[in-house]
Amino acid sequence: MVWFARKDQTVIVVDIDDVVCNFRSYFNSWLEKTLNVKIDENSKSYYSSKEVKEHGYSPETVFEDFMASDELLNIPVIEEMKNFLDYLKSKDFYIQMLTSRPEENLKCKYQTFVWLKKNNIPFNNIGFAAEKYIWLSKKDFYINNNLLSAIDDSPKHAMEYATHGIKVLVPRMPYNKNLDHTNITYFNL
């Protein structure tokens, strides 16, 4: 595994949840099976937080329970994205995974690595950061203009990248379909 991009290597930053794996649909299915909380697949709520709270649960505690039950290991891969990452790797792109999953939760951190390996997801490095643009802005490949683009479904992260001059590919989802910026390009999974 190569942890640093070469000075001449083009870098792409890739989110994991709802970019490389079907987190939202899997998590919502788990919510229904475990807590009888049904989430409309067209909900505009990014984390299903609104609906979870309406049922009297703490959204963060529910997410922690999901992680504690090892469900991160079972989330299905989005095959089209895996194939795209395989293609990028074959063209010598440096693939920097960047997730907002909590790094301080060691079970989450290590299960993220296990999931990537188990599913043969190509990548060169992984970062965990709630504030992705701040994390990115400290990296040599960003400072040296080696970053081609980012792929992220989060409205917050996509807009932060875009407003800082980074081209962003965004998978169209009910919760992010109204982003409007010249640096954002939507695609369908």
N, C-alpha and C positions, 0 to 999 in steps of 0.2 A: 504494500500500500504506500502511495506517495502522499505525504502530508503537506507538501508545499508545492504550489504551482511554479513551473519554470518561468523565467522572465518573459519568454516568448510564447507562453501557452495561454490560449483563450479559456476563460473561466465562465461557467454558468452556475448560478446559485439556484438550488432547487429545494423547495419545501417538501415535506413528506405527506402530512395528512391532507387528504382530498386533492393531492397532486399525484403522488406515487401509490397511495393506498386509499381505499374507500372508507375512511374513518367515519365520516358523518353518518352514512347509512348503517354501518355496522354498530356504531355507538347507539344510534336511535333504536335499532332493533333490540339491542341489549337493554335499553331503558324500558322498552315495552315488556320484554320477557321478565326482567328483574323487578321493576317497580310499577308496572302497569301504567307507565307514562307513554302515551302515544304522541309522536311528533309528526306533524304534517310534513311530507317530503318537500313541499314548496314553502316551508317556513322561511321567513327572512331573518330568523334568529341565527346568528353565526354559531354559537355553541349550544343551542337548544336550552340556553339558560333560562329564558323567560318561562318556557313551559315547565321546566323542572321546578322552578321556584313557585309557579302557580299550583303545583301539586304538594307544596310544603317541604320541599327538599332544598338543601344548599347545593347549588350547581357545582361548586368546587369539591365538596365532600363526595358527591356522586361520582365525579370524575376520578377522584382518588380511590374510591371503591372499585371502579372499573379497572384502574391500573393494578390495584392490589389483587384482583382476581385473575391476573395474568392475561387479560383480554387483548392487550396490545400485541401479543404474539399471534393472534388469530385474525387480524384484520386483512381482508383480501387485497391483493395487489391490483392495481390498474395496469393491465397488460400493455395497453398502448403506450403508456408512459415508460414502462420498463423497456419496451422495444426502442423507444425514442432515446432513452439513456444509453442503451447498448450501442445505438448508432453514434451518438455523441462520443462515447468512449472510443469507438473504432476510428473516429476522426481526430483523436488525440485532444479532445476537450478535457479540461480539468473540471470535475463535477464536485461542487461544494454543496453538500446537503446542509440546510439550515432550518431548524425546527424551533418552534416556541414551546415544545414539550419541556417540562421542568427538569433541568439537569440535576438539581439538588435531590430529586427523588431518584435514588440510585436504582431502584427496580425499574423505573421508567427508562432511565438512561441505558442500562444494560439490555433491557428487553428491546429497545430501539435498535441497538447494534445486532442483537440476535435476529430480529425480524429482517433487517436488511440482508444479513448473511444467508439466512434460511431461504429467502426469496431471490437470491442472486441479483440483488440490485447493485448495479455498478456505481461506485462513487470513489472519490479520492480522500475526502475528509468530511467530517460532520461537526457542526456547531449547534449549540443549544443556546437560544437567546430570546427573551421576551421582547427585547427591543432590537429587532433584526438590523435596521439601518445603522444604529450606533455600533453594533458588533461588526458589521460589514465595513464601515468607514475607517476602521482601524487596520484593515488587512492590506498587505502590500499589493496584492493583485488589484484591489480597488484603487489605491493611490496611483499605481502605475498604469492605469487604464487598460487592464487586461480583462475586465469584466464585460462580457457581451450582453448579458441580460439575467434577469431573475424570473423564476416561475413560482407564483404564489397565489393561493386562493383567498387569502385574508384581505378584506377591504382595507384594513388599517395598514398592513405591511405593503400591499400593492401601491397604495397612494403615497406612502412615505418614500418608497423607492422611486416612483414616478416623479414626484415633486423634487427629488434630488438628482434628476437627470438620468435615471437608470431605466432602460426599457424593460417592461414587465409583460410576461405572458400570463394570462389569468384564465383558468378554466371557468367557464360560465356556470354559476350556481345561483340559486334563488336569492341568496344573501349578498351577492356581490355584483349583480347584473347592472347596477346603476353607476358604476365607476366611470368617470369621464375625465380622461386626460390623454394628451397626445402620445405619451409614453406607454400607454396601456393597450395591449392587443388581446382580445378575447379569443378563446378556442373552445371547442366542444370535445368532451371526453366520451 
